[in-house]
Amino acid sequence: MDILNMLRERKQRLSELARQRRDKRQAKARIVIKSRIDEVLDPRSAKRLFDTIRSSDPLLFPGYAEKTRDLVKRSGHPDAFICATGTIDSRQVVCAELLPEFMMGSMGTAVGEAVTRSAEYATRYHLPLIIFSASGGARMQEGMFSLMQMAKTSAAIRRFSDGGGLFISVLTHPTTGGVTASFASLGDIILAEPDALIGFAGPRVIEQTIGSSLPEGFQRSEFQLAHGFVDAIVKRDAMRVTLSQILKLHPEVRI
């Protein structure tokens, strides 16, 4: 009898361990994204935009289609972006955000299309545009199609700007590559979160290219602020208040 009880207890312990391992695997499989858009917009004011945009696989890159399908399922987002319209202290705005949890926020055709449509939406409805960037740059799996998004997004921002639209670019960690070299650097006002890496090529690549060491803190937000590339450094928990203050200083957007 004691042996049977011991075997039952052992079976229960093994079942519990198996359940814990299963729960751990499932938790690891899910990608939980804490959106900056949700943090800055007024509660219940957000209306998601462009959720039907999907990545293409123009080069038939091995494993790319399967990887993006898996990330879409695990993250609940169509690609490395969130777009929405909503209010900040009752002021209507358009927001876009790049998601580093989705292939490092890399800009392929889907992200480029989402940013472009956000700018066009802001133009059509005469709204300020806010973009939160966090990206490793162009998406290598889409090759030249990815690089073309730099010109596409920059042209959309130029049309928006030419009409008098207010574009606030928020650089978060990291903002690099083709995203930095295109729309992220075109803001009328450029904000950055503390200690964010901001640049085109990485520091290691630059050091290897020029054959010398870089200054301490090179390409970090504080360095960029000191050299005029960034207008202000704003902590994440203070971003909503800062954006509200900027919007109040720009009460009208004439397009």
C-alpha positions, 0 to 999 in steps of 0.5 A: 500500500505504501508503495502504491501511495508513493507511486501515485505521489510520484506520478502527481509530481511528474504531472505537475512538473510537466504542466509547469514546463508546458506553461513556461513554453507557452508563455515564452511563445507569446510576444507581449508588446507594451505599446507606446501608443497606448501609453500616450493616447487618451484612454479608449480614444485609440482607433487602430489603422491599417491592420490589413497590411501584410509583408510580402515575400518578393525574393522567396527568401528561405524561411521568411514567410514561415517566420513572419506568419509565426510572429504574426500569430505570436504577437497579434500584429500584422507586422512590425508596426502599430498605427492608430488615430486617437487623442492626447488631452483631447487633441486628435493625432495620428500615431505610428510605432515600430515594434522591435519585438517583431524582427527587430522593427525592421522596415520591409514593404509592410512597415513602409506602407504603414508609415506612408499611409499614416502620413497620408491619413494625417494629411487628409484629415489635417492632423499632427503625426507622431511616429515612435521609431525602434528599428534595426533598419531595412529588412534584409529578407526583402532586399531592394524592395526594403530599401525602396521604403526609405524613399517612399516614406520620406516622400510621404513625409515631405508632402505632409510637411509641405502642406504645413503638417506637424511631424513629431519623431520620437527615437527609441532604443535602437533607431538605426539603419534605413529608418534613421536615414529616412523618415525618423530624421525628418521630424519638425521636432525630434525627441529621444528616450534616454540612452537610446542608440541612434545612428546609421551603422553601428559603432563597431562597424564605424570604428573598423572603417575609420580605424580609430576609437569613437568618443564615449557615448557616441550615437547615444541620445545624450551625444545626439542632443549635444550635437544638435541632432535631437531636440530633447530627451524625454523619459518614457513615463513623461512622453505623454505630458511632453507631447501634450505640451508640444501640441498645445504650442501648435494649436492649428495644422493648416494643410 
